[in-house]
Amino acid sequence: MTRTDFTGIACSIARSAAIVGDPWMLLIMRDVALGLHRFDDLQRDLGAATNVLSQRLERLVEGGLLRRERYAQRPDRYGYHLTEKGADLVPVLLALTAWGDRWEAGEDGPPLIVRHHTCGNDTHATVTCHSCGEKLTPDQITYHPGPGAHPGRGTALIGTLLTGHPDE
């Protein structure tokens, strides 16, 4: 079976999903953001097979979300740390956590509480307008084509809606 290459689709969600669209990737990024950096610690926490974890870490390093740093020799041991690109994913992880806490936490409630250092209060992510600060909801936004918009594979219908040009 051929794997679809989402990186060529004119859609930021598709291109992002090509990097972090598998649950292992998100869980690895969560763990590194929470302070787990060593392969053994990540493997122990996630329970992933070592080959699966190695492959995912390699893809995250290649994708520029993590950097690999040697912390021991003989044998060489490496730690994984967020890059600027990886740190920019943390708000996405927080938003996904907030959604999961609301819809998937179950009767016991959320498994993790996020506390804001500045004010000391427990918090959750919200997506707000960067201009006015109002919370963004589906009924309060519209979509318009950006400079990279074009209809094609993966965006045939929405590309046409956004650009007004039929799929080529």
C-alpha positions as CSV (number, residue, x, y, z in Angstrom):
1,M,0.0,0.0,0.0
2,T,1.4,3.4,-1.0
3,R,1.4,6.1,1.7
4,T,-0.1,9.4,0.7
5,D,2.3,12.3,0.7
6,F,0.5,15.0,2.6
7,T,3.3,17.5,2.3
8,G,2.4,18.4,-1.2
9,I,-1.2,19.3,-0.4
10,A,-1.9,23.0,-0.3
11,C,-3.2,22.9,3.3
12,S,-1.4,23.7,6.5
13,I,-3.4,21.0,8.4
14,A,-2.4,18.3,5.9
15,R,1.2,19.4,5.9
16,S,1.2,19.4,9.8
17,A,-0.5,16.0,9.9
18,A,2.3,14.7,7.7
19,I,4.7,15.3,10.6
20,V,2.6,14.9,13.8
21,G,-0.5,13.1,12.5
22,D,0.2,9.8,14.2
23,P,-0.6,9.4,17.9
24,W,3.0,8.3,18.7
25,M,4.3,11.6,17.4
26,L,1.9,13.7,19.5
27,L,2.7,11.6,22.6
28,I,6.4,11.9,22.1
29,M,6.1,15.7,21.7
30,R,3.9,15.8,24.9
31,D,6.5,13.8,26.8
32,V,9.5,15.9,25.6
33,A,7.5,19.1,26.4
34,L,6.8,17.8,29.9
35,G,10.6,17.2,30.4
36,L,11.3,13.6,29.4
37,H,14.4,13.7,27.1
38,R,16.1,10.4,27.2
39,F,15.2,7.5,24.9
40,D,14.9,5.0,27.8
41,D,12.5,7.4,29.7
42,L,10.4,8.0,26.7
43,Q,10.2,4.3,26.0
44,R,9.3,3.4,29.6
45,D,6.6,6.1,29.7
46,L,5.0,5.4,26.4
47,G,5.5,1.6,26.3
48,A,6.3,1.9,22.6
49,A,8.5,-0.7,20.9
50,T,12.0,0.5,20.6
51,N,12.0,0.4,16.8
52,V,8.7,2.4,16.7
53,L,10.1,5.0,19.1
54,S,13.4,5.2,17.2
55,Q,11.6,5.7,13.9
56,R,9.2,8.4,15.3
57,L,12.1,10.3,17.0
58,E,14.1,10.2,13.8
59,R,11.1,11.7,11.9
60,L,10.6,14.4,14.5
61,V,14.3,15.3,14.3
62,E,14.2,15.3,10.5
63,G,11.0,17.4,10.6
64,G,12.8,20.0,12.8
65,L,10.6,19.6,15.9
66,L,13.3,18.0,18.0
67,R,17.0,18.2,18.2
68,R,19.2,15.2,19.3
69,E,22.0,15.9,21.8
70,R,24.5,13.4,23.0
71,Y,24.7,13.3,26.8
72,A,26.9,10.2,27.3
73,Q,29.6,8.3,25.5
74,R,30.5,4.6,25.5
75,P,27.8,3.8,24.6
76,D,26.6,7.0,23.0
77,R,23.3,8.2,24.5
78,Y,21.2,10.9,23.2
79,G,18.5,13.2,24.6
80,Y,15.8,14.9,22.6
81,H,14.8,18.5,23.1
82,L,12.3,20.9,21.6
83,T,13.5,23.1,18.8
84,E,11.8,26.5,18.2
85,K,9.5,24.7,15.7
86,G,8.7,22.0,18.3
87,A,8.0,24.6,21.0
88,D,5.6,26.3,18.7
89,L,3.6,23.0,18.6
90,V,3.0,23.1,22.4
91,P,0.0,25.4,22.1
92,V,-1.5,22.9,19.7
93,L,-0.9,20.1,22.2
94,L,-2.6,22.3,24.9
95,A,-5.6,22.9,22.6
96,L,-5.9,19.2,21.9
97,T,-5.6,18.6,25.6
98,A,-8.4,21.1,26.4
99,W,-10.6,19.4,23.7
100,G,-9.8,15.9,25.1
101,D,-10.5,17.1,28.7
102,R,-13.9,18.4,27.6
103,W,-15.0,15.5,25.4
104,E,-12.9,12.4,26.3
105,A,-11.8,12.7,30.0
106,G,-14.5,10.5,31.3
107,E,-16.0,10.5,34.8
108,D,-12.6,10.8,36.6
109,G,-11.9,14.2,35.0
110,P,-8.8,15.4,33.2
111,P,-5.6,13.4,33.8
112,L,-3.4,16.5,33.7
113,I,-3.9,20.0,35.0
114,V,-2.1,22.9,33.4
115,R,-1.0,25.7,35.7
116,H,0.1,29.1,34.3
117,H,3.4,30.3,35.9
118,T,2.6,34.0,35.7
119,C,-0.7,34.1,37.5
120,G,-0.4,30.7,39.3
121,N,-3.9,29.6,38.2
122,D,-5.0,26.4,36.6
123,T,-5.8,27.0,33.0
124,H,-6.7,25.5,29.7
125,A,-6.0,26.5,26.1
126,T,-8.3,28.7,24.2
127,V,-7.9,30.0,20.7
128,T,-8.4,33.7,20.4
129,C,-8.2,36.4,17.8
130,H,-4.7,37.9,17.9
131,S,-6.2,41.3,17.1
132,C,-9.1,41.7,19.6
133,G,-8.6,38.7,22.0
134,E,-12.1,37.3,21.5
135,K,-12.5,33.5,21.5
136,L,-12.6,32.0,18.0
137,T,-15.6,29.8,17.3
138,P,-16.8,28.3,14.0
139,D,-19.7,30.7,13.8
140,Q,-17.5,33.8,14.2
141,I,-14.9,33.1,11.5
142,T,-14.8,32.9,7.7
143,Y,-12.1,31.5,5.5
144,H,-10.4,33.4,2.7
145,P,-7.7,32.3,0.3
146,G,-4.1,32.9,1.3
147,P,-1.2,33.4,-1.0
148,G,-0.5,29.6,-1.2
149,A,-4.1,28.6,-1.9
150,H,-4.9,26.5,-4.9
151,P,-7.2,23.7,-5.7
152,G,-5.7,20.3,-6.1
153,R,-5.3,16.9,-4.5
154,G,-6.5,17.1,-0.9
155,T,-8.1,20.5,-1.4
156,A,-10.1,20.0,-4.6
157,L,-13.4,21.2,-3.1
158,I,-12.2,23.7,-0.5
159,G,-9.6,25.1,-2.9
160,T,-12.4,25.8,-5.4
161,L,-14.5,27.4,-2.7
162,L,-11.7,29.6,-1.5
163,T,-10.2,30.6,-4.8
164,G,-13.3,30.5,-7.1
165,H,-11.3,28.5,-9.6
166,P,-12.4,25.0,-10.6
167,D,-10.0,22.1,-10.0
168,E,-7.5,21.7,-12.8
